[in-house]
Amino acid sequence: MLSAHPTPVAQIWCSFCAKPDTEIDMLVAGAGVQICNECVATAAAIMDTYRDRPHEVRLPMWESMDDQQMLSYIPRIAVVAGQVEADLRAWVAELRRRGVTWSRVGGALGVTRQSAWERFSVQR
């Protein structure tokens, strides 16, 4: 049975720097992600700096990190991953509340109806 009103996430984190909403001034939400005012300012400065220059994507960023830096970063990634999963579950719950079939939900996610049901159904 689906809840009519999904439980909101108690604390929201910036999907880019992983700071909680209590440590920043403002968040802008997108589909499954949020970005804080500090990261928006950083992104704007980076884009302004490199706007007229050739650039290349420099991923993965861990090439310049030592093991301890990477270990300290992964809890932040886990927080953001959990937040995205909670948001996805809320979207699916709303679609189900509207009567959208498991087949359509699965199709949108590129999985079978059964896989969607197993992942997102609320069993009590």
N, C-alpha and C positions, 0 to 999 in steps of 0.2 A: 504494500500500500504506500502511495506517495504522500508526502506531506504537502499540504496546500501552500505552505510558506516555508521555503528552504531556510535553514538556520544561517544567518549572516556570519561571515568570518569576523571573529572578535577583534583582530588587529590586522591592518593592511600594511603591506610592505612594498617599497619601490622595487619593481622587477629588475631594475638595472643596478642599483647600489645595495639593495636589500636592507635599507634603513627602514625601521618601522615608522608608521605615521606619526608616532609621538615624538620623533626626533627631527621632523621636517616641517616646513610651513604649509605645503600644498601638494596634493597628488592629482594627477589626471588619469582617469581610467579608460582603458581600451578593452578589447575583447580578450579577457583573460590576463591582462597585464596592467600595471600601473607604473607611472613615471613621476618622480618628484620634481619640484621646481629646481633643485640643485642639479639634477641630471639633465634637465632640459637646458639649463644655462651652459653646462659643460658641453653638451651635444652641439648647441648653437655656436659656441666658441670654436669647437673642432671643425665644424662645417665652414665657418667663416675663414679659418686659417687655411684650409685645404681646398677651398671652393675653386680656385683657378689653377690648381696644380694637379698633375697626374698623381694618382694614388692607387694603392693596392690594399686589399683586405688583409689584415694581419691577424689571422686566426690560425691556430688556437693561441690564446694569450699566455698559456701556461709555459711556453718555451722559455720565457724570461723569468719564471718563478722557480724558487727552490721548493723542496718538499714541504717544509713547514708553512710557507706562504699558501701553497695549494691546500694543505690540510685546514688552515684557518679560513679558507674561502668556501669550502664545500658545505658547511652548515648554512651559509647564506643562500647557496644554490638550492639546498633542500627546502628551506623556508619558502622560497619563491615557487619551487615545483609544487609544494603542498598547496599554496595559494591558487596556482593555476588549476590544479586538480579540483579544488573546492569550487572554483568558479565554473569549471566545465560541468561538474555535477549539478550545480544550481541551474545552468542553462538547460541541461537534459531534463531535470525535474520540471522546469517550466514548460518545456515542449510536451512532456508526458501529461502534465496538468491540462494542457490545451487539447489533449487527445491525439497527439502525433504518435504514430505506431513505432514499435521497436524496429521494424523493418526500415522505416525512413530514417530513424536516428542512426542505426547501424550503417545504412547507405551513405549518410553524410560523413560518417567517420571512416568509411572504407573498411568496415568490418561486417560480419553477419549479424542478423537480428539477435541470434542467440548470444553472441559475444557482447553485444551492446547490453542486453538484458542482464547477463552475468556480471558485467562491470558496474552497471548503474542502478539496477533495481534495488529498492529499499525493502528488505525483508525483515519482518519483526517476529 
